[in-house]
Amino acid sequence: MIGEASFYGLYFPWLMLLCLANLALFWLVRRGLVAVGFYRWVWHPALFDIALYFLLLYGLCHATYLLQR
């Protein structure tokens, strides 16, 4: 995961690209949880959203690490 990706001469760190991909995944998961009504059971939705974002980011980073091996 160390390194960067080049897009038309602009270098972006891999973590930034993973965070952007994770943002799209987070929006999809959050919309699904809202549609199911899961947030009625959550005590503090903002804290839950932050934790969910970082858990998804960890999973995405781990999955890309395993694919890289």
N, CA, C and O atoms as a Maestro MAE file, in Angstrom:
{
 s_m_m2io_version
 :::
 2.0.0
}

f_m_ct {
 s_m_title
 :::
 protein
 m_atom[276] {
  # First column is atom index #
  i_m_mmod_type
  r_m_x_coord
  r_m_y_coord
  r_m_z_coord
  i_m_residue_number
  s_m_chain_name
  s_m_pdb_residue_name
  s_m_pdb_atom_name
  i_m_atomic_number
  :::
  1 25 0.803 -1.185 0.000 1 A "MET " " N  " 7
  2 3 0.000 0.000 0.000 1 A "MET " " CA " 6
  3 2 0.851 1.256 0.000 1 A "MET " " C  " 6
  4 15 0.318 2.364 -0.071 1 A "MET " " O  " 8
  5 25 2.140 1.105 0.077 2 A "ILE " " N  " 7
  6 3 3.025 2.261 0.004 2 A "ILE " " CA " 6
  7 2 3.209 2.608 -1.460 2 A "ILE " " C  " 6
  8 15 3.430 1.727 -2.292 2 A "ILE " " O  " 8
  9 25 3.118 3.869 -1.769 3 A "GLY " " N  " 7
  10 3 3.294 4.304 -3.138 3 A "GLY " " CA " 6
  11 2 2.203 5.255 -3.549 3 A "GLY " " C  " 6
  12 15 1.392 5.707 -2.740 3 A "GLY " " O  " 8
  13 25 2.208 5.543 -4.822 4 A "GLU " " N  " 7
  14 3 1.210 6.455 -5.339 4 A "GLU " " CA " 6
  15 2 0.785 6.015 -6.729 4 A "GLU " " C  " 6
  16 15 1.439 5.195 -7.374 4 A "GLU " " O  " 8
  17 25 -0.312 6.573 -7.163 5 A "ALA " " N  " 7
  18 3 -0.844 6.302 -8.493 5 A "ALA " " CA " 6
  19 2 -0.750 7.586 -9.300 5 A "ALA " " C  " 6
  20 15 -0.970 8.675 -8.771 5 A "ALA " " O  " 8
  21 25 -0.429 7.461 -10.565 6 A "SER " " N  " 7
  22 3 -0.267 8.625 -11.430 6 A "SER " " CA " 6
  23 2 -1.458 8.719 -12.383 6 A "SER " " C  " 6
  24 15 -1.778 7.764 -13.090 6 A "SER " " O  " 8
  25 25 -2.096 9.865 -12.392 7 A "PHE " " N  " 7
  26 3 -3.178 10.163 -13.324 7 A "PHE " " CA " 6
  27 2 -2.837 11.437 -14.067 7 A "PHE " " C  " 6
  28 15 -2.936 12.535 -13.520 7 A "PHE " " O  " 8
  29 25 -2.434 11.283 -15.319 8 A "TYR " " N  " 7
  30 3 -2.064 12.405 -16.173 8 A "TYR " " CA " 6
  31 2 -1.010 13.298 -15.521 8 A "TYR " " C  " 6
  32 15 -1.098 14.524 -15.591 8 A "TYR " " O  " 8
  33 25 -0.038 12.694 -14.902 9 A "GLY " " N  " 7
  34 3 1.060 13.440 -14.298 9 A "GLY " " CA " 6
  35 2 0.816 13.888 -12.874 9 A "GLY " " C  " 6
  36 15 1.719 14.440 -12.245 9 A "GLY " " O  " 8
  37 25 -0.362 13.669 -12.352 10 A "LEU " " N  " 7
  38 3 -0.647 14.000 -10.955 10 A "LEU " " CA " 6
  39 2 -0.520 12.735 -10.122 10 A "LEU " " C  " 6
  40 15 -1.090 11.699 -10.462 10 A "LEU " " O  " 8
  41 25 0.224 12.823 -9.038 11 A "TYR " " N  " 7
  42 3 0.432 11.672 -8.172 11 A "TYR " " CA " 6
  43 2 -0.478 11.753 -6.957 11 A "TYR " " C  " 6
  44 15 -0.514 12.761 -6.251 11 A "TYR " " O  " 8
  45 25 -1.213 10.667 -6.729 12 A "PHE " " N  " 7
  46 3 -2.117 10.574 -5.591 12 A "PHE " " CA " 6
  47 2 -1.692 9.391 -4.728 12 A "PHE " " C  " 6
  48 15 -1.387 8.320 -5.254 12 A "PHE " " O  " 8
  49 25 -1.668 9.572 -3.411 13 A "PRO " " N  " 7
  50 3 -1.341 8.430 -2.548 13 A "PRO " " CA " 6
  51 2 -2.462 7.393 -2.591 13 A "PRO " " C  " 6
  52 15 -3.632 7.730 -2.772 13 A "PRO " " O  " 8
  53 25 -2.085 6.129 -2.420 14 A "TRP " " N  " 7
  54 3 -3.062 5.052 -2.473 14 A "TRP " " CA " 6
  55 2 -4.129 5.194 -1.412 14 A "TRP " " C  " 6
  56 15 -5.292 4.863 -1.641 14 A "TRP " " O  " 8
  57 25 -3.733 5.691 -0.239 15 A "LEU " " N  " 7
  58 3 -4.720 5.826 0.833 15 A "LEU " " CA " 6
  59 2 -5.809 6.828 0.462 15 A "LEU " " C  " 6
  60 15 -6.969 6.647 0.833 15 A "LEU " " O  " 8
  61 25 -5.449 7.872 -0.258 16 A "MET " " N  " 7
  62 3 -6.453 8.847 -0.697 16 A "MET " " CA " 6
  63 2 -7.444 8.209 -1.669 16 A "MET " " C  " 6
  64 15 -8.648 8.451 -1.591 16 A "MET " " O  " 8
  65 25 -6.928 7.396 -2.578 17 A "LEU " " N  " 7
  66 3 -7.812 6.718 -3.528 17 A "LEU " " CA " 6
  67 2 -8.707 5.709 -2.824 17 A "LEU " " C  " 6
  68 15 -9.879 5.560 -3.171 17 A "LEU " " O  " 8
  69 25 -8.153 5.019 -1.838 18 A "LEU " " N  " 7
  70 3 -8.962 4.077 -1.070 18 A "LEU " " CA " 6
  71 2 -10.022 4.797 -0.242 18 A "LEU " " C  " 6
  72 15 -11.133 4.290 -0.088 18 A "LEU " " O  " 8
  73 25 -9.693 5.970 0.293 19 A "CYS " " N  " 7
  74 3 -10.677 6.743 1.061 19 A "CYS " " CA " 6
  75 2 -11.824 7.209 0.169 19 A "CYS " " C  " 6
  76 15 -12.979 7.211 0.597 19 A "CYS " " O  " 8
  77 25 -11.519 7.600 -1.058 20 A "LEU " " N  " 7
  78 3 -12.577 8.015 -1.982 20 A "LEU " " CA " 6
  79 2 -13.455 6.833 -2.386 20 A "LEU " " C  " 6
  80 15 -14.676 6.966 -2.473 20 A "LEU " " O  " 8
  81 25 -12.840 5.686 -2.632 21 A "ALA " " N  " 7
  82 3 -13.626 4.493 -2.948 21 A "ALA " " CA " 6
  83 2 -14.465 4.073 -1.745 21 A "ALA " " C  " 6
  84 15 -15.605 3.630 -1.889 21 A "ALA " " O  " 8
  85 25 -13.881 4.221 -0.559 22 A "ASN " " N  " 7
  86 3 -14.601 3.864 0.655 22 A "ASN " " CA " 6
  87 2 -15.782 4.801 0.898 22 A "ASN " " C  " 6
  88 15 -16.800 4.383 1.450 22 A "ASN " " O  " 8
  89 25 -15.657 6.045 0.497 23 A "LEU " " N  " 7
  90 3 -16.753 6.992 0.669 23 A "LEU " " CA " 6
  91 2 -17.978 6.546 -0.129 23 A "LEU " " C  " 6
  92 15 -19.106 6.619 0.359 23 A "LEU " " O  " 8
  93 25 -17.747 6.088 -1.349 24 A "ALA " " N  " 7
  94 3 -18.864 5.588 -2.160 24 A "ALA " " CA " 6
  95 2 -19.478 4.330 -1.525 24 A "ALA " " C  " 6
  96 15 -20.699 4.185 -1.478 24 A "ALA " " O  " 8
  97 25 -18.626 3.435 -1.044 25 A "LEU " " N  " 7
  98 3 -19.116 2.228 -0.368 25 A "LEU " " CA " 6
  99 2 -19.877 2.579 0.906 25 A "LEU " " C  " 6
  100 15 -20.902 1.970 1.209 25 A "LEU " " O  " 8
  101 25 -19.377 3.554 1.647 26 A "PHE " " N  " 7
  102 3 -20.035 3.995 2.878 26 A "PHE " " CA " 6
  103 2 -21.421 4.553 2.591 26 A "PHE " " C  " 6
  104 15 -22.373 4.253 3.311 26 A "PHE " " O  " 8
  105 25 -21.539 5.362 1.548 27 A "TRP " " N  " 7
  106 3 -22.847 5.921 1.202 27 A "TRP " " CA " 6
  107 2 -23.845 4.811 0.868 27 A "TRP " " C  " 6
  108 15 -25.008 4.877 1.265 27 A "TRP " " O  " 8
  109 25 -23.388 3.796 0.140 28 A "LEU " " N  " 7
  110 3 -24.288 2.687 -0.200 28 A "LEU " " CA " 6
  111 2 -24.723 1.914 1.045 28 A "LEU " " C  " 6
  112 15 -25.904 1.606 1.205 28 A "LEU " " O  " 8
  113 25 -23.778 1.603 1.917 29 A "VAL " " N  " 7
  114 3 -24.101 0.847 3.129 29 A "VAL " " CA " 6
  115 2 -25.008 1.671 4.034 29 A "VAL " " C  " 6
  116 15 -25.961 1.141 4.605 29 A "VAL " " O  " 8
  117 25 -24.721 2.956 4.168 30 A "ARG " " N  " 7
  118 3 -25.535 3.821 5.036 30 A "ARG " " CA " 6
  119 2 -26.965 3.931 4.519 30 A "ARG " " C  " 6
  120 15 -27.917 3.870 5.296 30 A "ARG " " O  " 8
  121 25 -27.112 4.094 3.206 31 A "ARG " " N  " 7
  122 3 -28.467 4.173 2.641 31 A "ARG " " CA " 6
  123 2 -29.236 2.886 2.881 31 A "ARG " " C  " 6
  124 15 -30.438 2.914 3.149 31 A "ARG " " O  " 8
  125 25 -28.544 1.759 2.785 32 A "GLY " " N  " 7
  126 3 -29.185 0.474 3.069 32 A "GLY " " CA " 6
  127 2 -29.613 0.358 4.521 32 A "GLY " " C  " 6
  128 15 -30.698 -0.146 4.814 32 A "GLY " " O  " 8
  129 25 -28.759 0.824 5.438 33 A "LEU " " N  " 7
  130 3 -29.105 0.772 6.858 33 A "LEU " " CA " 6
  131 2 -30.258 1.711 7.193 33 A "LEU " " C  " 6
  132 15 -31.102 1.387 8.029 33 A "LEU " " O  " 8
  133 25 -30.296 2.866 6.549 34 A "VAL " " N  " 7
  134 3 -31.408 3.798 6.773 34 A "VAL " " CA " 6
  135 2 -32.705 3.205 6.228 34 A "VAL " " C  " 6
  136 15 -33.757 3.332 6.855 34 A "VAL " " O  " 8
  137 25 -32.636 2.566 5.078 35 A "ALA " " N  " 7
  138 3 -33.839 1.979 4.477 35 A "ALA " " CA " 6
  139 2 -34.402 0.849 5.336 35 A "ALA " " C  " 6
  140 15 -35.617 0.660 5.409 35 A "ALA " " O  " 8
  141 25 -33.519 0.108 5.978 36 A "VAL " " N  " 7
  142 3 -33.967 -0.997 6.828 36 A "VAL " " CA " 6
  143 2 -34.503 -0.486 8.162 36 A "VAL " " C  " 6
  144 15 -35.288 -1.173 8.815 36 A "VAL " " O  " 8
  145 25 -34.090 0.701 8.570 37 A "GLY " " N  " 7
  146 3 -34.519 1.253 9.858 37 A "GLY " " CA " 6
  147 2 -33.551 0.950 10.985 37 A "GLY " " C  " 6
  148 15 -33.931 0.979 12.156 37 A "GLY " " O  " 8
  149 25 -32.311 0.660 10.645 38 A "PHE " " N  " 7
  150 3 -31.307 0.301 11.649 38 A "PHE " " CA " 6
  151 2 -30.973 1.467 12.574 38 A "PHE " " C  " 6
  152 15 -30.642 1.249 13.739 38 A "PHE " " O  " 8
  153 25 -31.054 2.681 12.082 39 A "TYR " " N  " 7
  154 3 -30.647 3.847 12.872 39 A "TYR " " CA " 6
  155 2 -31.608 4.140 14.029 39 A "TYR " " C  " 6
  156 15 -31.291 4.963 14.888 39 A "TYR " " O  " 8
  157 25 -32.756 3.497 14.068 40 A "ARG " " N  " 7
  158 3 -33.628 3.652 15.234 40 A "ARG " " CA " 6
  159 2 -33.013 3.013 16.468 40 A "ARG " " C  " 6
  160 15 -33.340 3.398 17.590 40 A "ARG " " O  " 8
  161 25 -32.128 2.044 16.278 41 A "TRP " " N  " 7
  162 3 -31.504 1.322 17.388 41 A "TRP " " CA " 6
  163 2 -30.140 1.879 17.767 41 A "TRP " " C  " 6
  164 15 -29.531 1.414 18.730 41 A "TRP " " O  " 8
  165 25 -29.649 2.871 17.022 42 A "VAL " " N  " 7
  166 3 -28.311 3.430 17.264 42 A "VAL " " CA " 6
  167 2 -28.438 4.598 18.232 42 A "VAL " " C  " 6
  168 15 -29.282 5.477 18.062 42 A "VAL " " O  " 8
  169 25 -27.581 4.589 19.254 43 A "TRP " " N  " 7
  170 3 -27.640 5.632 20.272 43 A "TRP " " CA " 6
  171 2 -27.160 6.972 19.731 43 A "TRP " " C  " 6
  172 15 -27.821 7.990 19.930 43 A "TRP " " O  " 8
  173 25 -26.014 6.985 19.046 44 A "HIS " " N  " 7
  174 3 -25.436 8.233 18.536 44 A "HIS " " CA " 6
  175 2 -25.062 8.008 17.069 44 A "HIS " " C  " 6
  176 15 -23.997 7.461 16.786 44 A "HIS " " O  " 8
  177 25 -25.919 8.420 16.135 45 A "PRO " " N  " 7
  178 3 -25.690 8.119 14.719 45 A "PRO " " CA " 6
  179 2 -24.375 8.669 14.157 45 A "PRO " " C  " 6
  180 15 -23.754 8.028 13.310 45 A "PRO " " O  " 8
  181 25 -23.947 9.846 14.618 46 A "ALA " " N  " 7
  182 3 -22.704 10.414 14.091 46 A "ALA " " CA " 6
  183 2 -21.496 9.560 14.485 46 A "ALA " " C  " 6
  184 15 -20.619 9.312 13.657 46 A "ALA " " O  " 8
  185 25 -21.445 9.116 15.720 47 A "LEU " " N  " 7
  186 3 -20.348 8.248 16.148 47 A "LEU " " CA " 6
  187 2 -20.391 6.905 15.426 47 A "LEU " " C  " 6
  188 15 -19.355 6.351 15.060 47 A "LEU " " O  " 8
  189 25 -21.586 6.397 15.230 48 A "PHE " " N  " 7
  190 3 -21.729 5.138 14.497 48 A "PHE " " CA " 6
  191 2 -21.256 5.291 13.057 48 A "PHE " " C  " 6
  192 15 -20.605 4.395 12.520 48 A "PHE " " O  " 8
  193 25 -21.581 6.429 12.423 49 A "ASP " " N  " 7
  194 3 -21.148 6.658 11.045 49 A "ASP " " CA " 6
  195 2 -19.628 6.724 10.935 49 A "ASP " " C  " 6
  196 15 -19.050 6.166 10.003 49 A "ASP " " O  " 8
  197 25 -18.981 7.396 11.877 50 A "ILE " " N  " 7
  198 3 -17.519 7.473 11.852 50 A "ILE " " CA " 6
  199 2 -16.911 6.089 12.035 50 A "ILE " " C  " 6
  200 15 -15.981 5.715 11.321 50 A "ILE " " O  " 8
  201 25 -17.436 5.332 12.989 51 A "ALA " " N  " 7
  202 3 -16.915 3.985 13.220 51 A "ALA " " CA " 6
  203 2 -17.151 3.096 12.000 51 A "ALA " " C  " 6
  204 15 -16.273 2.321 11.620 51 A "ALA " " O  " 8
  205 25 -18.311 3.200 11.393 52 A "LEU " " N  " 7
  206 3 -18.609 2.410 10.203 52 A "LEU " " CA " 6
  207 2 -17.677 2.764 9.057 52 A "LEU " " C  " 6
  208 15 -17.209 1.876 8.344 52 A "LEU " " O  " 8
  209 25 -17.401 4.056 8.869 53 A "TYR " " N  " 7
  210 3 -16.489 4.493 7.809 53 A "TYR " " CA " 6
  211 2 -15.101 3.887 8.007 53 A "TYR " " C  " 6
  212 15 -14.504 3.374 7.061 53 A "TYR " " O  " 8
  213 25 -14.588 3.946 9.240 54 A "PHE " " N  " 7
  214 3 -13.244 3.421 9.476 54 A "PHE " " CA " 6
  215 2 -13.192 1.903 9.414 54 A "PHE " " C  " 6
  216 15 -12.178 1.341 9.001 54 A "PHE " " O  " 8
  217 25 -14.260 1.231 9.815 55 A "LEU " " N  " 7
  218 3 -14.292 -0.228 9.673 55 A "LEU " " CA " 6
  219 2 -14.322 -0.643 8.199 55 A "LEU " " C  " 6
  220 15 -13.651 -1.597 7.806 55 A "LEU " " O  " 8
  221 25 -15.089 0.065 7.400 56 A "LEU " " N  " 7
  222 3 -15.106 -0.225 5.969 56 A "LEU " " CA " 6
  223 2 -13.764 0.098 5.321 56 A "LEU " " C  " 6
  224 15 -13.310 -0.624 4.434 56 A "LEU " " O  " 8
  225 25 -13.129 1.184 5.763 57 A "LEU " " N  " 7
  226 3 -11.812 1.545 5.234 57 A "LEU " " CA " 6
  227 2 -10.781 0.481 5.586 57 A "LEU " " C  " 6
  228 15 -9.950 0.119 4.754 57 A "LEU " " O  " 8
  229 25 -10.832 -0.018 6.814 58 A "TYR " " N  " 7
  230 3 -9.927 -1.094 7.206 58 A "TYR " " CA " 6
  231 2 -10.148 -2.329 6.333 58 A "TYR " " C  " 6
  232 15 -9.188 -2.938 5.861 58 A "TYR " " O  " 8
  233 25 -11.394 -2.689 6.124 59 A "GLY " " N  " 7
  234 3 -11.691 -3.855 5.294 59 A "GLY " " CA " 6
  235 2 -11.222 -3.673 3.857 59 A "GLY " " C  " 6
  236 15 -10.703 -4.609 3.250 59 A "GLY " " O  " 8
  237 25 -11.401 -2.488 3.315 60 A "LEU " " N  " 7
  238 3 -10.965 -2.212 1.951 60 A "LEU " " CA " 6
  239 2 -9.443 -2.234 1.847 60 A "LEU " " C  " 6
  240 15 -8.898 -2.775 0.885 60 A "LEU " " O  " 8
  241 25 -8.753 -1.654 2.824 61 A "CYS " " N  " 7
  242 3 -7.281 -1.675 2.828 61 A "CYS " " CA " 6
  243 2 -6.766 -3.099 2.972 61 A "CYS " " C  " 6
  244 15 -5.810 -3.486 2.300 61 A "CYS " " O  " 8
  245 25 -7.387 -3.872 3.834 62 A "HIS " " N  " 7
  246 3 -6.979 -5.248 4.030 62 A "HIS " " CA " 6
  247 2 -7.222 -6.081 2.764 62 A "HIS " " C  " 6
  248 15 -6.394 -6.916 2.400 62 A "HIS " " O  " 8
  249 25 -8.337 -5.854 2.110 63 A "ALA " " N  " 7
  250 3 -8.642 -6.595 0.885 63 A "ALA " " CA " 6
  251 2 -7.659 -6.251 -0.237 63 A "ALA " " C  " 6
  252 15 -7.229 -7.139 -0.972 63 A "ALA " " O  " 8
  253 25 -7.303 -4.985 -0.375 64 A "THR " " N  " 7
  254 3 -6.334 -4.608 -1.410 64 A "THR " " CA " 6
  255 2 -4.946 -5.131 -1.065 64 A "THR " " C  " 6
  256 15 -4.170 -5.452 -1.965 64 A "THR " " O  " 8
  257 25 -4.623 -5.222 0.209 65 A "TYR " " N  " 7
  258 3 -3.336 -5.796 0.610 65 A "TYR " " CA " 6
  259 2 -3.277 -7.273 0.259 65 A "TYR " " C  " 6
  260 15 -2.255 -7.759 -0.226 65 A "TYR " " O  " 8
  261 25 -4.360 -7.983 0.501 66 A "LEU " " N  " 7
  262 3 -4.382 -9.409 0.182 66 A "LEU " " CA " 6
  263 2 -4.352 -9.642 -1.326 66 A "LEU " " C  " 6
  264 15 -3.766 -10.626 -1.779 66 A "LEU " " O  " 8
  265 25 -4.963 -8.770 -2.106 67 A "LEU " " N  " 7
  266 3 -4.915 -8.894 -3.563 67 A "LEU " " CA " 6
  267 2 -3.539 -8.572 -4.117 67 A "LEU " " C  " 6
  268 15 -3.150 -9.082 -5.167 67 A "LEU " " O  " 8
  269 25 -2.803 -7.727 -3.411 68 A "GLN " " N  " 7
  270 3 -1.481 -7.302 -3.867 68 A "GLN " " CA " 6
  271 2 -0.451 -8.409 -3.673 68 A "GLN " " C  " 6
  272 15 0.519 -8.487 -4.427 68 A "GLN " " O  " 8
  273 25 -0.644 -9.256 -2.685 69 A "ARG " " N  " 7
  274 3 0.319 -10.323 -2.387 69 A "ARG " " CA " 6
  275 2 0.454 -11.239 -3.507 69 A "ARG " " C  " 6
  276 15 1.223 -12.198 -3.432 69 A "ARG " " O  " 8
  :::
 }
 m_bond[275] {
  # First column is bond index #
  i_m_from
  i_m_to
  i_m_order
  :::
  1 1 2 1
  2 2 3 1
  3 3 4 2
  4 3 5 1
  5 5 6 1
  6 6 7 1
  7 7 8 2
  8 7 9 1
  9 9 10 1
  10 10 11 1
  11 11 12 2
  12 11 13 1
  13 13 14 1
  14 14 15 1
  15 15 16 2
  16 15 17 1
  17 17 18 1
  18 18 19 1
  19 19 20 2
  20 19 21 1
  21 21 22 1
  22 22 23 1
  23 23 24 2
  24 23 25 1
  25 25 26 1
  26 26 27 1
  27 27 28 2
  28 27 29 1
  29 29 30 1
  30 30 31 1
  31 31 32 2
  32 31 33 1
  33 33 34 1
  34 34 35 1
  35 35 36 2
  36 35 37 1
  37 37 38 1
  38 38 39 1
  39 39 40 2
  40 39 41 1
  41 41 42 1
  42 42 43 1
  43 43 44 2
  44 43 45 1
  45 45 46 1
  46 46 47 1
  47 47 48 2
  48 47 49 1
  49 49 50 1
  50 50 51 1
  51 51 52 2
  52 51 53 1
  53 53 54 1
  54 54 55 1
  55 55 56 2
  56 55 57 1
  57 57 58 1
  58 58 59 1
  59 59 60 2
  60 59 61 1
  61 61 62 1
  62 62 63 1
  63 63 64 2
  64 63 65 1
  65 65 66 1
  66 66 67 1
  67 67 68 2
  68 67 69 1
  69 69 70 1
  70 70 71 1
  71 71 72 2
  72 71 73 1
  73 73 74 1
  74 74 75 1
  75 75 76 2
  76 75 77 1
  77 77 78 1
  78 78 79 1
  79 79 80 2
  80 79 81 1
  81 81 82 1
  82 82 83 1
  83 83 84 2
  84 83 85 1
  85 85 86 1
  86 86 87 1
  87 87 88 2
  88 87 89 1
  89 89 90 1
  90 90 91 1
  91 91 92 2
  92 91 93 1
  93 93 94 1
  94 94 95 1
  95 95 96 2
  96 95 97 1
  97 97 98 1
  98 98 99 1
  99 99 100 2
  100 99 101 1
  101 101 102 1
  102 102 103 1
  103 103 104 2
  104 103 105 1
  105 105 106 1
  106 106 107 1
  107 107 108 2
  108 107 109 1
  109 109 110 1
  110 110 111 1
  111 111 112 2
  112 111 113 1
  113 113 114 1
  114 114 115 1
  115 115 116 2
  116 115 117 1
  117 117 118 1
  118 118 119 1
  119 119 120 2
  120 119 121 1
  121 121 122 1
  122 122 123 1
  123 123 124 2
  124 123 125 1
  125 125 126 1
  126 126 127 1
  127 127 128 2
  128 127 129 1
  129 129 130 1
  130 130 131 1
  131 131 132 2
  132 131 133 1
  133 133 134 1
  134 134 135 1
  135 135 136 2
  136 135 137 1
  137 137 138 1
  138 138 139 1
  139 139 140 2
  140 139 141 1
  141 141 142 1
  142 142 143 1
  143 143 144 2
  144 143 145 1
  145 145 146 1
  146 146 147 1
  147 147 148 2
  148 147 149 1
  149 149 150 1
  150 150 151 1
  151 151 152 2
  152 151 153 1
  153 153 154 1
  154 154 155 1
  155 155 156 2
  156 155 157 1
  157 157 158 1
  158 158 159 1
  159 159 160 2
  160 159 161 1
  161 161 162 1
  162 162 163 1
  163 163 164 2
  164 163 165 1
  165 165 166 1
  166 166 167 1
  167 167 168 2
  168 167 169 1
  169 169 170 1
  170 170 171 1
  171 171 172 2
  172 171 173 1
  173 173 174 1
  174 174 175 1
  175 175 176 2
  176 175 177 1
  177 177 178 1
  178 178 179 1
  179 179 180 2
  180 179 181 1
  181 181 182 1
  182 182 183 1
  183 183 184 2
  184 183 185 1
  185 185 186 1
  186 186 187 1
  187 187 188 2
  188 187 189 1
  189 189 190 1
  190 190 191 1
  191 191 192 2
  192 191 193 1
  193 193 194 1
  194 194 195 1
  195 195 196 2
  196 195 197 1
  197 197 198 1
  198 198 199 1
  199 199 200 2
  200 199 201 1
  201 201 202 1
  202 202 203 1
  203 203 204 2
  204 203 205 1
  205 205 206 1
  206 206 207 1
  207 207 208 2
  208 207 209 1
  209 209 210 1
  210 210 211 1
  211 211 212 2
  212 211 213 1
  213 213 214 1
  214 214 215 1
  215 215 216 2
  216 215 217 1
  217 217 218 1
  218 218 219 1
  219 219 220 2
  220 219 221 1
  221 221 222 1
  222 222 223 1
  223 223 224 2
  224 223 225 1
  225 225 226 1
  226 226 227 1
  227 227 228 2
  228 227 229 1
  229 229 230 1
  230 230 231 1
  231 231 232 2
  232 231 233 1
  233 233 234 1
  234 234 235 1
  235 235 236 2
  236 235 237 1
  237 237 238 1
  238 238 239 1
  239 239 240 2
  240 239 241 1
  241 241 242 1
  242 242 243 1
  243 243 244 2
  244 243 245 1
  245 245 246 1
  246 246 247 1
  247 247 248 2
  248 247 249 1
  249 249 250 1
  250 250 251 1
  251 251 252 2
  252 251 253 1
  253 253 254 1
  254 254 255 1
  255 255 256 2
  256 255 257 1
  257 257 258 1
  258 258 259 1
  259 259 260 2
  260 259 261 1
  261 261 262 1
  262 262 263 1
  263 263 264 2
  264 263 265 1
  265 265 266 1
  266 266 267 1
  267 267 268 2
  268 267 269 1
  269 269 270 1
  270 270 271 1
  271 271 272 2
  272 271 273 1
  273 273 274 1
  274 274 275 1
  275 275 276 2
  :::
 }
}
